[in-house]
Amino acid sequence: MQVIGNSGDPKLPGVLGIATATGDGVSGDGGATGRGVFGISANAPGIEGNSKKGIGVLGRSDQFDGVTGVSHGPGHAAVSGHHDNGGVGVLGVGTKGGRGVAGSSDSFQGVFGHSVSGAGVVGESDQFDGVTGVSHAPGHAAGVAGHHDAGGSGVFGAGTNGSFGVAGFSDSFNGVFGHSVSGAGVVGESEQFDGVTGVSHNPKAAAISGHNPGGRAGVFTGDVIVTGDVIVTGDVSLANAADCAEDFDVVGAAKVEPGTVMVLGNEGALSESYQAYDKRVAGVISGAGNHKPGIVMDKQQTSGNRQPIALMGKVFCKVDAQFGAIEVGDLLTTSSTLGHAMRTNDPFKAFGAVIGKALRPLADGQGLIPILIALQ
């Protein structure tokens, strides 16, 4: 049977089929290689389907694609979906292991998503990955590549309910890799936890490893807390540091001024020196002038008053020259001036009470000079 329909009224179709119950309004059988239903139009849809409660157009096939769209216009899509009432433009539902939506291309994106004000592509799954990308080209980025040309994130992941924002996994390479021409390769930021956390299950590997040929492997601007051992195979350079200090309990609640000479008390707590040639001398409060402690040992959480005492290296010290002008290299000991050192005038009395050597002279009066700690 052959049916040819032609309508001169633009509001009426050439052929109209209406199914009053549940049958087909129009049914076409293409036989062996012909088309079941074929539509052609100069500037309107070749075939249009409209339904009030059912599917507008339904395509089924026992061995091939249900619906195939082909466009010869380079600026247009083979299949285009549009929904003007808040719904989905194109919806694919895969059952029995089939894909909901599959895209394939010889030289461009297999699937492309673009949105004016929403997400370009959204993947959602009840039991698996929302979006999974796989690449078989070893020279190309990865399974998923992101690019943003207006200052935004190339790839952004937001994990809720305890899940990862972005998770990376690899059998033999980097789980997550970041590269930038002029910015940071990888940046981690957190409102309430660590910015970047590294975990390694290999006892011979590091949780976080940094390498920069000719530069710094790592830079930290805040405190660094280490709960295990620190192994250094090279040199340790402490910029702007002058002495090695150790925290001691200090008598009284008020902080003692840096540079003050301190002596041991009967209970072990330190107090300011007050007599000459005192063999109980412990050192000098560190941190005066521009000499800061490079290493502070025995730091403890306590409600008492603890301060760093310079035990080795250079430290600024309060001295009193009324007992004799101080020259560079003079041995210094405690004086009767509270918290001040003086030049040793009696070597026999000074034995066991020497604080260190003067590194700068003081002709008269009291002052603050750098000394080289050498307790003896």
C-alpha positions as CSV (number, residue, x, y, z in Angstrom):
1,M,0.0,0.0,0.0
2,Q,1.3,3.4,-0.9
3,V,0.2,6.6,0.7
4,I,1.3,10.1,-0.5
5,G,0.0,13.1,1.5
6,N,0.2,16.7,0.5
7,S,-1.3,19.7,2.3
8,G,-1.5,23.2,1.1
9,D,-2.4,24.4,4.5
10,P,0.7,25.2,6.6
11,K,-1.2,24.3,9.7
12,L,-2.2,20.8,8.5
13,P,0.1,17.9,8.0
14,G,0.4,16.1,4.7
15,V,-0.4,12.8,6.4
16,L,-2.2,12.5,9.8
17,G,-2.5,9.4,11.7
18,I,-4.6,9.2,14.9
19,A,-4.8,6.2,17.2
20,T,-7.9,6.4,19.3
21,A,-6.9,3.6,21.7
22,T,-3.4,2.4,22.1
23,G,-2.4,1.5,18.5
24,D,-0.1,3.3,16.2
25,G,-1.3,6.5,14.6
26,V,1.1,5.9,11.7
27,S,3.1,2.7,11.2
28,G,5.8,2.2,8.5
29,D,7.6,-1.0,7.5
30,G,10.6,-0.6,5.4
31,G,11.0,-4.2,4.5
32,A,14.5,-5.3,3.8
33,T,16.5,-2.1,3.4
34,G,13.9,0.6,2.9
35,R,12.8,3.2,5.5
36,G,9.8,2.5,7.6
37,V,8.8,6.1,7.7
38,F,10.7,8.9,5.8
39,G,10.2,12.6,6.1
40,I,11.8,15.4,4.2
41,S,11.3,19.1,4.6
42,A,12.9,22.3,3.2
43,N,13.1,24.3,6.5
44,A,10.9,22.5,9.0
45,P,11.4,19.1,10.9
46,G,11.5,16.2,8.5
47,I,9.6,14.1,11.1
48,E,8.0,15.5,14.1
49,G,6.2,13.6,16.9
50,N,4.0,15.2,19.5
51,S,2.3,13.5,22.4
52,K,0.3,14.9,25.3
53,K,1.1,12.2,27.8
54,G,3.4,9.7,26.0
55,I,6.7,9.9,24.1
56,G,6.8,12.3,21.2
57,V,9.1,10.1,19.0
58,L,10.1,6.5,19.9
59,G,12.6,4.6,17.9
60,R,13.2,0.9,18.4
61,S,15.6,-1.6,16.8
62,D,16.3,-5.3,17.4
63,Q,19.9,-5.0,16.2
64,F,20.9,-1.4,15.7
65,D,20.3,2.1,17.1
66,G,16.8,3.0,18.1
67,V,17.2,6.5,16.8
68,T,20.0,7.8,14.6
69,G,20.5,11.4,13.7
70,V,22.7,12.6,10.9
71,S,23.4,16.3,10.1
72,H,25.4,17.6,7.1
73,G,25.5,21.1,8.6
74,P,28.9,21.6,10.3
75,G,27.5,24.1,12.8
76,H,24.6,21.8,13.9
77,A,24.3,18.6,15.9
78,A,23.3,15.2,14.6
79,V,20.8,14.9,17.4
80,S,19.4,17.9,19.2
81,G,17.1,17.9,22.2
82,H,15.3,20.9,23.6
83,H,13.0,21.2,26.5
84,D,11.3,24.6,27.2
85,N,9.6,23.8,30.5
86,G,12.5,23.0,32.9
87,G,12.9,19.4,31.8
88,V,15.8,17.4,30.2
89,G,16.8,18.2,26.6
90,V,18.0,14.7,25.9
91,L,17.5,11.7,28.2
92,G,19.1,8.3,27.8
93,V,18.1,5.4,30.0
94,G,20.3,2.3,29.7
95,T,18.9,-1.0,31.1
96,K,20.4,-4.5,31.3
97,G,23.9,-3.1,31.3
98,G,23.5,-0.7,28.4
99,R,24.7,2.9,28.4
100,G,22.2,5.7,29.1
101,V,24.0,8.1,26.7
102,A,27.0,7.1,24.5
103,G,29.0,9.5,22.3
104,S,31.6,8.7,19.7
105,S,33.7,10.9,17.6
106,D,36.6,10.4,15.2
107,S,38.5,13.6,16.1
108,F,36.5,15.6,18.6
109,Q,34.6,15.2,21.8
110,G,32.6,12.0,22.2
111,V,30.1,13.8,24.4
112,F,29.9,17.6,24.8
113,G,27.9,19.6,27.2
114,H,27.4,23.4,27.3
115,S,25.2,25.5,29.5
116,V,24.7,29.3,29.7
117,S,24.1,29.4,33.5
118,G,24.2,25.8,34.7
119,A,26.7,22.9,34.7
120,G,27.9,21.9,31.2
121,V,27.9,18.2,32.0
122,V,26.4,16.6,35.2
123,G,26.8,12.9,35.9
124,E,24.9,11.3,38.7
125,S,24.8,7.7,39.9
126,D,23.1,6.0,42.8
127,Q,25.8,3.3,43.2
128,F,28.8,4.2,41.1
129,D,30.8,7.2,39.8
130,G,28.9,10.2,38.7
131,V,31.3,10.7,35.7
132,T,33.9,8.2,34.6
133,G,36.5,9.1,31.9
134,V,38.8,6.6,30.2
135,S,41.4,7.4,27.6
136,H,43.3,4.9,25.6
137,A,45.8,7.4,24.2
138,P,49.0,7.2,26.4
139,G,50.2,10.7,25.3
140,H,47.0,12.5,26.3
141,A,45.9,14.0,29.5
142,A,43.9,11.4,31.3
143,G,40.5,9.8,31.5
144,V,39.0,13.2,32.3
145,A,40.5,16.5,31.2
146,G,39.2,19.9,32.4
147,H,39.9,23.3,30.9
148,H,38.6,26.7,32.0
149,D,39.6,29.8,30.0
150,A,38.1,32.5,32.2
151,G,40.0,32.1,35.4
152,G,37.9,29.2,36.9
153,S,38.8,25.7,37.9
154,G,39.6,23.2,35.1
155,V,38.2,20.3,37.2
156,F,36.2,20.9,40.4
157,G,34.9,18.3,42.8
158,A,32.6,18.9,45.7
159,G,32.3,15.9,48.0
160,T,29.4,15.8,50.5
161,N,28.3,13.3,53.2
162,G,32.0,12.4,53.9
163,S,32.9,11.6,50.2
164,F,36.0,12.9,48.3
165,G,35.8,16.1,46.4
166,V,38.3,14.7,43.8
167,A,39.7,11.2,44.0
168,G,42.5,9.9,41.8
169,F,43.6,6.3,41.3
170,S,46.4,4.8,39.3
171,D,47.9,1.3,39.0
172,S,51.5,2.5,38.4
173,F,51.6,6.3,38.2
174,N,50.3,9.4,40.0
175,G,46.9,9.1,41.5
176,V,46.4,12.8,41.2
177,F,48.8,15.0,39.1
178,G,48.8,18.8,38.8
179,H,50.8,20.9,36.4
180,S,50.8,24.7,35.9
181,V,52.9,27.0,33.7
182,S,53.0,29.9,36.1
183,G,51.0,28.9,39.2
184,A,51.1,26.1,41.8
185,G,51.0,22.6,40.5
186,V,48.6,21.4,43.2
187,V,46.9,23.6,45.8
188,G,45.0,22.2,48.8
189,E,42.9,24.3,50.9
190,S,40.6,23.5,53.9
191,E,38.5,25.5,56.2
192,Q,38.8,23.1,59.2
193,F,41.5,20.5,58.4
194,D,44.8,20.0,56.6
195,G,45.3,21.7,53.3
196,V,47.0,18.7,51.9
197,T,47.2,15.2,53.5
198,G,49.5,12.5,52.1
199,V,49.3,8.8,53.2
200,S,51.6,6.0,52.0
201,H,51.3,2.4,52.9
202,N,54.9,1.7,51.8
203,P,57.1,1.8,54.9
204,K,60.1,2.9,52.7
205,A,58.2,5.7,51.0
206,A,57.2,9.1,52.3
207,A,53.6,10.3,52.9
208,I,54.5,13.5,51.1
209,S,57.5,13.8,48.8
210,G,58.8,17.0,47.3
211,H,61.5,17.3,44.6
212,N,62.8,20.4,42.9
213,P,66.1,20.1,41.0
214,G,68.2,23.1,42.0
215,G,65.4,24.6,44.2
216,R,63.5,24.0,47.4
217,A,61.7,20.7,47.8
218,G,59.3,22.3,50.3
219,V,58.4,25.7,51.8
220,F,56.4,26.1,55.0
221,T,55.2,29.5,56.3
222,G,53.6,28.2,59.5
223,D,54.6,25.8,62.3
224,V,55.7,22.3,61.4
225,I,54.8,19.5,63.8
226,V,56.6,16.2,63.5
227,T,55.5,13.3,65.6
228,G,58.2,10.9,64.5
229,D,61.9,11.2,63.8
230,V,63.5,13.8,61.5
231,I,66.3,12.3,59.3
232,V,68.5,14.8,57.6
233,T,71.1,13.6,55.1
234,G,72.3,17.2,54.3
235,D,73.0,20.3,56.2
236,V,70.5,22.2,58.5
237,S,70.5,25.9,57.9
238,L,68.6,28.1,60.4
239,A,68.2,31.6,59.0
240,N,68.1,34.5,61.5
241,A,68.9,32.1,64.4
242,A,71.8,32.5,66.7
243,D,71.6,30.1,69.7
244,C,70.4,26.7,70.9
245,A,68.0,27.1,73.8
246,E,66.0,25.0,76.2
247,D,62.9,25.9,78.1
248,F,63.1,26.2,81.9
249,D,60.6,26.9,84.6
250,V,61.0,30.5,85.7
251,V,60.0,31.8,89.2
252,G,57.0,34.1,89.2
253,A,54.2,34.6,86.7
254,A,55.7,37.6,84.8
255,K,57.9,37.0,81.9
256,V,61.6,37.9,82.4
257,E,63.1,40.3,79.9
258,P,65.3,38.6,77.2
259,G,69.0,39.1,77.8
260,T,68.7,38.6,81.6
261,V,71.2,36.3,83.3
262,M,69.5,33.5,85.2
263,V,70.5,31.1,88.0
264,L,69.1,27.9,89.3
265,G,66.9,27.8,92.4
266,N,66.6,25.0,95.0
267,E,63.5,23.6,93.3
268,G,65.0,23.8,89.8
269,A,63.1,26.9,88.7
270,L,65.3,29.8,87.5
271,S,65.4,33.3,88.8
272,E,67.4,36.5,88.0
273,S,71.1,36.4,89.2
274,Y,71.9,38.8,92.0
275,Q,75.4,38.0,93.3
276,A,78.9,37.9,91.8
277,Y,80.6,34.6,90.7
278,D,77.4,32.5,91.3
279,K,78.2,28.9,90.3
280,R,74.4,28.3,90.0
281,V,74.4,30.3,86.7
282,A,72.2,28.6,84.1
283,G,72.4,30.9,81.1
284,V,70.7,33.9,79.5
285,I,67.1,34.4,78.5
286,S,67.2,34.0,74.7
287,G,65.6,36.4,72.2
288,A,67.1,39.8,72.9
289,G,68.3,42.1,70.2
290,N,68.3,40.5,66.7
291,H,69.5,37.1,67.9
292,K,66.6,34.6,68.1
293,P,66.8,31.0,69.2
294,G,67.2,28.6,66.3
295,I,66.4,25.5,68.4
296,V,64.3,25.4,71.5
297,M,64.3,22.1,73.4
298,D,62.0,20.7,76.1
299,K,59.0,22.7,75.1
300,Q,56.0,21.6,77.1
301,Q,52.4,22.6,77.5
302,T,52.1,24.0,81.0
303,S,50.2,26.7,82.9
304,G,53.4,27.9,84.5
305,N,56.0,30.4,83.3
306,R,58.6,28.7,81.0
307,Q,61.2,30.6,79.0
308,P,64.0,29.7,76.6
309,I,67.5,29.8,78.1
310,A,70.4,30.1,75.7
311,L,72.8,27.2,76.3
312,M,75.0,27.4,73.2
313,G,75.7,30.0,70.5
314,K,75.4,33.8,70.3
315,V,72.9,35.7,72.5
316,F,72.5,39.3,73.6
317,C,73.2,39.6,77.3
318,K,72.8,42.4,79.9
319,V,76.2,43.5,81.3
320,D,77.4,46.0,83.8
321,A,80.8,47.6,83.2
322,Q,81.1,49.4,86.6
323,F,83.1,46.4,87.8
324,G,85.6,46.8,84.9
325,A,85.5,47.8,81.3
326,I,84.5,44.9,79.0
327,E,86.7,44.1,76.0
328,V,86.0,41.6,73.2
329,G,87.0,38.1,74.4
330,D,86.7,38.8,78.1
331,L,85.1,36.0,80.2
332,L,81.9,37.0,81.8
333,T,80.3,35.9,85.0
334,T,77.4,36.9,87.2
335,S,77.5,40.3,89.0
336,S,75.8,41.8,92.0
337,T,73.6,43.8,89.6
338,L,70.3,42.0,89.2
339,G,70.2,39.9,86.0
340,H,73.5,41.4,84.7
341,A,76.9,39.9,83.9
342,M,80.3,41.4,84.5
343,R,83.9,40.9,83.5
344,T,85.7,38.2,85.5
345,N,88.5,39.8,87.6
346,D,89.3,36.7,89.7
347,P,89.9,33.5,87.7
348,F,89.7,31.3,90.8
349,K,86.3,32.6,91.7
350,A,85.1,32.5,88.1
351,F,85.8,28.7,87.8
352,G,82.3,27.1,87.4
353,A,80.6,30.5,87.2
354,V,81.6,31.6,83.6
355,I,78.7,32.5,81.3
356,G,80.6,33.1,78.1
357,K,82.8,35.5,76.1
358,A,82.1,39.1,75.2
359,L,81.7,39.7,71.4
360,R,81.5,43.5,71.7
361,P,83.1,45.9,74.2
362,L,81.4,48.1,76.8
363,A,83.6,50.8,78.4
364,D,81.2,51.9,81.1
365,G,77.7,51.7,82.4
366,Q,75.1,49.1,81.7
367,G,74.2,47.7,78.3
368,L,73.1,44.8,76.1
369,I,76.0,43.2,74.1
370,P,76.3,40.0,72.2
371,I,78.2,37.2,73.9
372,L,79.2,33.7,73.0
373,I,77.7,31.3,75.5
374,A,80.3,29.0,77.1
375,L,79.1,27.8,80.4
376,Q,82.0,26.6,82.5
